[in-house]
């Protein structure tokens, strides 16, 4: 049996099935946390903000129009929440491109495993390289990369969310990935 | 690499890695890849980049779902729905009153004050409001008498105006409900029918 659609789950919640909201959380938690992590660069904060976003969406669930996509709504609320957090950090509004003086020395370990001491070292190297490569992208590319590769939104959803023509989304993602390829060349296999 | 412009093939490779390359373009890309070592290597690099990005996703903390579910408040929309129901009830009551008013004047037709005007009716409504304000000061009994007199005055002057006032009240109630239920623009869902 096909899993229920997002819209069906929303309706179930509105009809009194609170657990159906848990299914929505399960469905989107990894994508939302990862998207927020790429914007906020703090795992714990990404979880906290993701929780806030889910609560906020829950509170406004009766305002969800089933003619629209739940995922774009959720990520829009997530995007706004992340911007609020960044504002609170007293960074500039456009500062999804952070200057990072304080984080130059910070290391990021990949969650997936290359076992053993050498593997762990490689994980740290690669994790840090990916983190810096993404952080070093111009904001317009970084945000789309985060939405596509961490939020796992479709091109159409990104176009809707960012209010951009579909062609522009494709073009920016292409350019963003070209930049990442150059920055991460030593970790890529020919 | 020969003198061919590979830009379009690079874009197609990028779309291919996303599973978004149309069939016709895929055939042309495959034909090109058969003859181009650089683009084949580029294809591998792209696949490698996608894998690397996927590998860098962080795991969600165990128990996150439970944490969210435990923190869920009483849904605001239940209160809004109840509130909406109350407004609907109030609106229905007002509409009923308007209908009764119209019925009253229909049945008692002909006994209308000659020369009644809209201005006079509004003045009567003003009288009613002033009387209600006095009620706020504690003169409850006198207020009810006053309200009764004001309404009676209104009815005697012009039944049409009385009906209009009743309908206006219903309209204002409906307008208030619609404004209260309107979602904030920043959190309005995005149109997917682009």
Interface residues (C-beta under 8 A of the other chain):
Chain A: X14 X18 X21 X22 X25 X26 X29 X30 X33 X34 X37 X43 X46 X47 X50 X51 X54 X55 X56 X58 X59 X60 X61 X62 X63 X64 X65 X67 X68 X69 X70 X72 X73 X76 X77 X80 X110 X111 X112 X126 X127 X130 X131 X145 X149 X150 X155 X156 X157 X159 X160 X161 X163 X166 X170 X173 X174 X177 X178 X180 X181 X184 X185 X187 X188 X189 X190
Chain B: X10 X11 X14 X15 X18 X20 X41 X44 X45 X46 X48 X49 X50 X52 X53 X54 X55 X56 X57 X58 X59 X60 X61 X64 X65 X67 X68 X69 X71 X72 X73 X75 X76 X77 X80 X81 X181 X183 X186 X187 X188 X189 X190 X191 X192 X193 X194
